[in-house]
Amino acid sequence: MLASTTEGRYVFGQISDFRSDQFLLDTQTGRLWQLVVDQEKNKKLQPVPIIQIWGDESYIPDPMTEVDGQRELMLRKRIEDLKKLFEKK
């Protein structure tokens, strides 16, 4: 099942026949939320964090401290690349 706004920006759907995973996708920003049921049995949208590590490879990190670690690693690599660039000049 897929449902979307008339402009097509937001798409809501279930991605599998075997699971009840339902997601809301913002097609303009790429942000993704999963429909979950909390302890009080309330349905809510929970953000799904997705990061890109290298190239086209993406995954959902767990726990969020891993996101911070990857950001720091990428920042260090950028700094090293910039240093090399300026050393050549």
N, CA, C and O atoms as CSV, one atom per row, in Angstrom:
chain,resi,resn,atom,element,x,y,z
A,1,MET,N,N,0.827,-1.162,0.000
A,1,MET,CA,C,0.000,0.000,0.000
A,1,MET,C,C,0.881,1.237,0.000
A,1,MET,O,O,1.791,1.346,0.822
A,2,LEU,N,N,0.629,2.158,-0.895
A,2,LEU,CA,C,1.321,3.432,-0.924
A,2,LEU,C,C,0.292,4.542,-0.975
A,2,LEU,O,O,-0.721,4.439,-1.666
A,3,ALA,N,N,0.563,5.598,-0.241
A,3,ALA,CA,C,-0.278,6.781,-0.279
A,3,ALA,C,C,0.648,7.977,-0.329
A,3,ALA,O,O,1.714,7.960,0.287
A,4,SER,N,N,0.254,9.026,-1.060
A,4,SER,CA,C,1.110,10.205,-1.136
A,4,SER,C,C,0.259,11.459,-1.178
A,4,SER,O,O,-0.939,11.411,-1.459
A,5,THR,N,N,0.905,12.585,-0.893
A,5,THR,CA,C,0.210,13.858,-0.998
A,5,THR,C,C,-0.015,14.160,-2.479
A,5,THR,O,O,0.612,13.554,-3.348
A,6,THR,N,N,-0.906,15.092,-2.753
A,6,THR,CA,C,-1.207,15.408,-4.155
A,6,THR,C,C,0.019,15.929,-4.889
A,6,THR,O,O,0.151,15.712,-6.093
A,7,GLU,N,N,0.918,16.611,-4.187
A,7,GLU,CA,C,2.143,17.107,-4.813
A,7,GLU,C,C,3.204,16.014,-4.916
A,7,GLU,O,O,4.183,16.164,-5.648
A,8,GLY,N,N,3.012,14.921,-4.188
A,8,GLY,CA,C,3.964,13.812,-4.220
A,8,GLY,C,C,5.164,13.996,-3.320
A,8,GLY,O,O,6.106,13.206,-3.383
A,9,ARG,N,N,5.152,15.034,-2.471
A,9,ARG,CA,C,6.312,15.241,-1.608
A,9,ARG,C,C,6.421,14.142,-0.564
A,9,ARG,O,O,7.499,13.577,-0.378
A,10,TYR,N,N,5.342,13.830,0.111
A,10,TYR,CA,C,5.352,12.815,1.162
A,10,TYR,C,C,4.714,11.533,0.647
A,10,TYR,O,O,3.635,11.553,0.055
A,11,VAL,N,N,5.394,10.428,0.880
A,11,VAL,CA,C,4.883,9.116,0.474
A,11,VAL,C,C,4.842,8.233,1.709
A,11,VAL,O,O,5.831,8.114,2.431
A,12,PHE,N,N,3.695,7.617,1.946
A,12,PHE,CA,C,3.539,6.718,3.079
A,12,PHE,C,C,3.258,5.339,2.526
A,12,PHE,O,O,2.436,5.185,1.623
A,13,GLY,N,N,3.933,4.333,3.059
A,13,GLY,CA,C,3.674,2.997,2.563
A,13,GLY,C,C,4.305,1.908,3.399
A,13,GLY,O,O,5.134,2.152,4.276
A,14,GLN,N,N,3.881,0.705,3.094
A,14,GLN,CA,C,4.412,-0.503,3.725
A,14,GLN,C,C,5.346,-1.136,2.720
A,14,GLN,O,O,4.973,-1.326,1.563
A,15,ILE,N,N,6.553,-1.466,3.143
A,15,ILE,CA,C,7.550,-1.933,2.180
A,15,ILE,C,C,7.633,-3.447,2.053
A,15,ILE,O,O,8.364,-3.950,1.200
A,16,SER,N,N,6.907,-4.177,2.875
A,16,SER,CA,C,7.008,-5.628,2.842
A,16,SER,C,C,5.653,-6.263,3.117
A,16,SER,O,O,4.881,-5.769,3.939
A,17,ASP,N,N,5.369,-7.359,2.426
A,17,ASP,CA,C,4.136,-8.104,2.688
A,17,ASP,C,C,4.252,-8.946,3.954
A,17,ASP,O,O,3.239,-9.351,4.523
A,18,PHE,N,N,5.466,-9.210,4.395
A,18,PHE,CA,C,5.701,-10.108,5.509
A,18,PHE,C,C,5.831,-9.402,6.851
A,18,PHE,O,O,5.765,-10.045,7.899
A,19,ARG,N,N,6.014,-8.090,6.827
A,19,ARG,CA,C,6.165,-7.320,8.062
A,19,ARG,C,C,5.228,-6.126,8.008
A,19,ARG,O,O,4.773,-5.716,6.939
A,20,SER,N,N,4.957,-5.592,9.151
A,20,SER,CA,C,4.070,-4.427,9.190
A,20,SER,C,C,4.865,-3.123,9.255
A,20,SER,O,O,4.401,-2.142,9.836
A,21,ASP,N,N,6.054,-3.110,8.665
A,21,ASP,CA,C,6.868,-1.899,8.648
A,21,ASP,C,C,6.228,-0.872,7.727
A,21,ASP,O,O,6.062,-1.106,6.530
A,22,GLN,N,N,5.874,0.261,8.303
A,22,GLN,CA,C,5.275,1.334,7.534
A,22,GLN,C,C,6.121,2.583,7.707
A,22,GLN,O,O,6.543,2.916,8.814
A,23,PHE,N,N,6.363,3.271,6.598
A,23,PHE,CA,C,7.271,4.404,6.598
A,23,PHE,C,C,6.648,5.613,5.917
A,23,PHE,O,O,5.774,5.485,5.060
A,24,LEU,N,N,7.124,6.808,6.325
A,24,LEU,CA,C,6.777,8.055,5.676
A,24,LEU,C,C,8.070,8.632,5.129
A,24,LEU,O,O,9.042,8.796,5.866
A,25,LEU,N,N,8.086,8.942,3.832
A,25,LEU,CA,C,9.268,9.468,3.166
A,25,LEU,C,C,8.989,10.873,2.663
A,25,LEU,O,O,7.974,11.115,2.011
A,26,ASP,N,N,9.895,11.802,2.967
A,26,ASP,CA,C,9.847,13.143,2.389
A,26,ASP,C,C,10.723,13.084,1.139
A,26,ASP,O,O,11.947,13.017,1.244
A,27,THR,N,N,10.109,13.109,-0.032
A,27,THR,CA,C,10.853,12.919,-1.276
A,27,THR,C,C,11.738,14.106,-1.627
A,27,THR,O,O,12.612,13.980,-2.485
A,28,GLN,N,N,11.535,15.260,-0.986
A,28,GLN,CA,C,12.387,16.417,-1.274
A,28,GLN,C,C,13.659,16.410,-0.445
A,28,GLN,O,O,14.720,16.791,-0.939
A,29,THR,N,N,13.569,15.986,0.798
A,29,THR,CA,C,14.744,16.019,1.678
A,29,THR,C,C,15.373,14.647,1.887
A,29,THR,O,O,16.535,14.557,2.285
A,30,GLY,N,N,14.626,13.578,1.625
A,30,GLY,CA,C,15.129,12.233,1.876
A,30,GLY,C,C,14.929,11.766,3.306
A,30,GLY,O,O,15.310,10.647,3.652
A,31,ARG,N,N,14.329,12.620,4.151
A,31,ARG,CA,C,14.089,12.218,5.543
A,31,ARG,C,C,13.068,11.090,5.567
A,31,ARG,O,O,12.163,11.030,4.735
A,32,LEU,N,N,13.233,10.193,6.545
A,32,LEU,CA,C,12.409,8.997,6.636
A,32,LEU,C,C,11.956,8.806,8.078
A,32,LEU,O,O,12.731,9.006,9.014
A,33,TRP,N,N,10.697,8.417,8.248
A,33,TRP,CA,C,10.146,8.115,9.562
A,33,TRP,C,C,9.478,6.749,9.498
A,33,TRP,O,O,8.935,6.359,8.465
A,34,GLN,N,N,9.526,6.030,10.613
A,34,GLN,CA,C,8.851,4.738,10.713
A,34,GLN,C,C,7.683,4.875,11.678
A,34,GLN,O,O,7.807,5.507,12.727
A,35,LEU,N,N,6.553,4.282,11.323
A,35,LEU,CA,C,5.390,4.271,12.201
A,35,LEU,C,C,5.626,3.211,13.272
A,35,LEU,O,O,5.820,2.035,12.963
A,36,VAL,N,N,5.609,3.640,14.536
A,36,VAL,CA,C,5.851,2.726,15.655
A,36,VAL,C,C,4.734,2.872,16.680
A,36,VAL,O,O,3.989,3.852,16.671
A,37,VAL,N,N,4.629,1.889,17.558
A,37,VAL,CA,C,3.662,1.922,18.648
A,37,VAL,C,C,4.457,1.999,19.946
A,37,VAL,O,O,5.297,1.141,20.217
A,38,ASP,N,N,4.185,3.044,20.758
A,38,ASP,CA,C,4.939,3.202,21.995
A,38,ASP,C,C,4.361,2.331,23.110
A,38,ASP,O,O,3.421,1.568,22.884
A,39,GLN,N,N,4.924,2.447,24.307
A,39,GLN,CA,C,4.511,1.596,25.427
A,39,GLN,C,C,3.053,1.809,25.828
A,39,GLN,O,O,2.410,0.906,26.362
A,40,GLU,N,N,2.538,3.009,25.566
A,40,GLU,CA,C,1.133,3.294,25.892
A,40,GLU,C,C,0.192,2.934,24.741
A,40,GLU,O,O,-0.987,3.289,24.769
A,41,LYS,N,N,0.709,2.230,23.730
A,41,LYS,CA,C,-0.063,1.775,22.558
A,41,LYS,C,C,-0.456,2.926,21.622
A,41,LYS,O,O,-1.392,2.790,20.835
A,42,ASN,N,N,0.256,4.056,21.706
A,42,ASN,CA,C,0.022,5.185,20.804
A,42,ASN,C,C,0.885,5.018,19.559
A,42,ASN,O,O,2.057,4.655,19.657
A,43,LYS,N,N,0.309,5.282,18.393
A,43,LYS,CA,C,1.083,5.251,17.156
A,43,LYS,C,C,1.759,6.595,16.977
A,43,LYS,O,O,1.155,7.642,17.211
A,44,LYS,N,N,3.032,6.560,16.556
A,44,LYS,CA,C,3.765,7.802,16.311
A,44,LYS,C,C,4.817,7.561,15.239
A,44,LYS,O,O,5.207,6.425,14.967
A,45,LEU,N,N,5.264,8.652,14.640
A,45,LEU,CA,C,6.319,8.569,13.639
A,45,LEU,C,C,7.661,8.794,14.323
A,45,LEU,O,O,7.859,9.789,15.019
A,46,GLN,N,N,8.569,7.862,14.115
A,46,GLN,CA,C,9.900,7.938,14.710
A,46,GLN,C,C,10.919,8.170,13.595
A,46,GLN,O,O,10.934,7.414,12.623
A,47,PRO,N,N,11.771,9.193,13.704
A,47,PRO,CA,C,12.774,9.441,12.654
A,47,PRO,C,C,13.719,8.256,12.498
A,47,PRO,O,O,14.106,7.622,13.480
A,48,VAL,N,N,14.084,7.967,11.252
A,48,VAL,CA,C,15.044,6.903,10.956
A,48,VAL,C,C,16.340,7.580,10.512
A,48,VAL,O,O,16.393,8.148,9.422
A,49,PRO,N,N,17.395,7.528,11.348
A,49,PRO,CA,C,18.655,8.164,10.960
A,49,PRO,C,C,19.393,7.327,9.927
A,49,PRO,O,O,19.576,6.122,10.104
A,50,ILE,N,N,19.809,7.965,8.860
A,50,ILE,CA,C,20.570,7.278,7.817
A,50,ILE,C,C,21.778,8.148,7.515
A,50,ILE,O,O,21.637,9.355,7.318
A,51,ILE,N,N,22.955,7.554,7.476
A,51,ILE,CA,C,24.156,8.305,7.146
A,51,ILE,C,C,24.852,7.656,5.960
A,51,ILE,O,O,24.711,6.456,5.723
A,52,GLN,N,N,25.598,8.457,5.223
A,52,GLN,CA,C,26.379,7.949,4.110
A,52,GLN,C,C,27.833,7.933,4.550
A,52,GLN,O,O,28.366,8.940,5.015
A,53,ILE,N,N,28.460,6.790,4.399
A,53,ILE,CA,C,29.840,6.663,4.848
A,53,ILE,C,C,30.791,6.963,3.694
A,53,ILE,O,O,31.467,7.992,3.717
A,54,TRP,N,N,30.861,6.135,2.735
A,54,TRP,CA,C,31.715,6.345,1.564
A,54,TRP,C,C,30.912,5.973,0.326
A,54,TRP,O,O,30.186,4.979,0.336
A,55,GLY,N,N,31.031,6.737,-0.709
A,55,GLY,CA,C,30.373,6.415,-1.971
A,55,GLY,C,C,28.871,6.296,-1.832
A,55,GLY,O,O,28.233,7.164,-1.235
A,56,ASP,N,N,28.298,5.239,-2.371
A,56,ASP,CA,C,26.851,5.030,-2.360
A,56,ASP,C,C,26.384,4.208,-1.169
A,56,ASP,O,O,25.195,3.909,-1.059
A,57,GLU,N,N,27.289,3.838,-0.283
A,57,GLU,CA,C,26.962,2.965,0.832
A,57,GLU,C,C,26.269,3.742,1.954
A,57,GLU,O,O,26.812,4.732,2.444
A,58,SER,N,N,25.089,3.308,2.361
A,58,SER,CA,C,24.361,3.946,3.461
A,58,SER,C,C,23.825,2.867,4.389
A,58,SER,O,O,23.563,1.741,3.966
A,59,TYR,N,N,23.668,3.221,5.650
A,59,TYR,CA,C,23.075,2.289,6.588
A,59,TYR,C,C,22.478,3.056,7.749
A,59,TYR,O,O,22.737,4.248,7.914
A,60,ILE,N,N,21.680,2.373,8.553
A,60,ILE,CA,C,21.064,2.972,9.718
A,60,ILE,C,C,21.945,2.670,10.923
A,60,ILE,O,O,22.096,1.509,11.302
A,61,PRO,N,N,22.526,3.702,11.527
A,61,PRO,CA,C,23.442,3.464,12.645
A,61,PRO,C,C,22.718,3.128,13.939
A,61,PRO,O,O,21.588,3.559,14.164
A,62,ASP,N,N,23.381,2.359,14.778
A,62,ASP,CA,C,22.844,2.028,16.087
A,62,ASP,C,C,24.021,1.728,16.996
A,62,ASP,O,O,24.786,0.814,16.688
A,63,PRO,N,N,24.203,2.403,18.040
A,63,PRO,CA,C,23.448,3.536,18.578
A,63,PRO,C,C,23.889,4.847,17.943
A,63,PRO,O,O,24.761,4.856,17.074
A,64,MET,N,N,23.292,5.950,18.372
A,64,MET,CA,C,23.601,7.248,17.795
A,64,MET,C,C,25.049,7.657,18.042
A,64,MET,O,O,25.571,8.502,17.314
A,65,THR,N,N,25.708,7.091,19.037
A,65,THR,CA,C,27.123,7.421,19.254
A,65,THR,C,C,27.953,7.015,18.034
A,65,THR,O,O,28.998,7.606,17.765
A,66,GLU,N,N,27.485,6.010,17.305
A,66,GLU,CA,C,28.182,5.599,16.093
A,66,GLU,C,C,28.110,6.702,15.038
A,66,GLU,O,O,29.059,6.895,14.279
A,67,VAL,N,N,27.000,7.418,14.987
A,67,VAL,CA,C,26.862,8.541,14.059
A,67,VAL,C,C,27.913,9.589,14.386
A,67,VAL,O,O,28.605,10.084,13.497
A,68,ASP,N,N,28.027,9.921,15.656
A,68,ASP,CA,C,29.015,10.918,16.069
A,68,ASP,C,C,30.430,10.468,15.719
A,68,ASP,O,O,31.245,11.277,15.276
A,69,GLY,N,N,30.722,9.206,15.912
A,69,GLY,CA,C,32.037,8.672,15.571
A,69,GLY,C,C,32.325,8.768,14.083
A,69,GLY,O,O,33.437,9.120,13.690
A,70,GLN,N,N,31.342,8.461,13.253
A,70,GLN,CA,C,31.525,8.546,11.804
A,70,GLN,C,C,31.688,9.991,11.355
A,70,GLN,O,O,32.493,10.279,10.470
A,71,ARG,N,N,30.923,10.907,11.963
A,71,ARG,CA,C,31.071,12.327,11.625
A,71,ARG,C,C,32.480,12.814,11.950
A,71,ARG,O,O,33.091,13.532,11.159
A,72,GLU,N,N,32.993,12.420,13.117
A,72,GLU,CA,C,34.342,12.820,13.509
A,72,GLU,C,C,35.371,12.247,12.547
A,72,GLU,O,O,36.311,12.943,12.162
A,73,LEU,N,N,35.207,10.994,12.154
A,73,LEU,CA,C,36.123,10.361,11.203
A,73,LEU,C,C,36.121,11.098,9.871
A,73,LEU,O,O,37.181,11.338,9.293
A,74,MET,N,N,34.942,11.458,9.380
A,74,MET,CA,C,34.841,12.152,8.099
A,74,MET,C,C,35.438,13.564,8.207
A,74,MET,O,O,36.080,14.036,7.269
A,75,LEU,N,N,35.232,14.230,9.335
A,75,LEU,CA,C,35.812,15.556,9.543
A,75,LEU,C,C,37.334,15.481,9.540
A,75,LEU,O,O,37.993,16.323,8.930
A,76,ARG,N,N,37.894,14.492,10.207
A,76,ARG,CA,C,39.355,14.313,10.216
A,76,ARG,C,C,39.886,14.081,8.810
A,76,ARG,O,O,40.928,14.618,8.433
A,77,LYS,N,N,39.160,13.273,8.031
A,77,LYS,CA,C,39.593,12.998,6.656
A,77,LYS,C,C,39.561,14.271,5.822
A,77,LYS,O,O,40.472,14.517,5.032
A,78,ARG,N,N,38.522,15.083,5.989
A,78,ARG,CA,C,38.451,16.357,5.261
A,78,ARG,C,C,39.613,17.265,5.632
A,78,ARG,O,O,40.216,17.895,4.763
A,79,ILE,N,N,39.925,17.333,6.914
A,79,ILE,CA,C,41.035,18.167,7.374
A,79,ILE,C,C,42.344,17.680,6.752
A,79,ILE,O,O,43.147,18.491,6.290
A,80,GLU,N,N,42.565,16.368,6.735
A,80,GLU,CA,C,43.774,15.811,6.124
A,80,GLU,C,C,43.834,16.143,4.638
A,80,GLU,O,O,44.892,16.503,4.122
A,81,ASP,N,N,42.695,16.020,3.946
A,81,ASP,CA,C,42.648,16.327,2.519
A,81,ASP,C,C,42.956,17.799,2.257
A,81,ASP,O,O,43.669,18.129,1.309
A,82,LEU,N,N,42.417,18.684,3.101
A,82,LEU,CA,C,42.688,20.113,2.939
A,82,LEU,C,C,44.156,20.432,3.202
A,82,LEU,O,O,44.751,21.243,2.493
A,83,LYS,N,N,44.739,19.804,4.209
A,83,LYS,CA,C,46.156,20.021,4.492
A,83,LYS,C,C,47.012,19.612,3.299
A,83,LYS,O,O,47.939,20.326,2.917
A,84,LYS,N,N,46.693,18.459,2.713
A,84,LYS,CA,C,47.442,17.985,1.534
A,84,LYS,C,C,47.288,18.955,0.376
A,84,LYS,O,O,48.251,19.219,-0.345
A,85,LEU,N,N,46.088,19.488,0.192
A,85,LEU,CA,C,45.827,20.427,-0.891
A,85,LEU,C,C,46.666,21.700,-0.725
A,85,LEU,O,O,47.259,22.186,-1.689
A,86,PHE,N,N,46.713,22.231,0.485
A,86,PHE,CA,C,47.477,23.453,0.720
A,86,PHE,C,C,48.984,23.210,0.712
A,86,PHE,O,O,49.749,24.117,0.382
A,87,GLU,N,N,49.419,22.012,1.067
A,87,GLU,CA,C,50.841,21.692,1.031
A,87,GLU,C,C,51.370,21.651,-0.408
A,87,GLU,O,O,52.546,21.924,-0.649
A,88,LYS,N,N,50.505,21.313,-1.349
A,88,LYS,CA,C,50.911,21.239,-2.758
A,88,LYS,C,C,51.144,22.628,-3.343
A,88,LYS,O,O,51.892,22.765,-4.311
A,89,LYS,N,N,50.528,23.647,-2.782
A,89,LYS,CA,C,50.628,24.995,-3.357
A,89,LYS,C,C,51.849,25.717,-2.891
A,89,LYS,O,O,52.078,26.861,-3.284
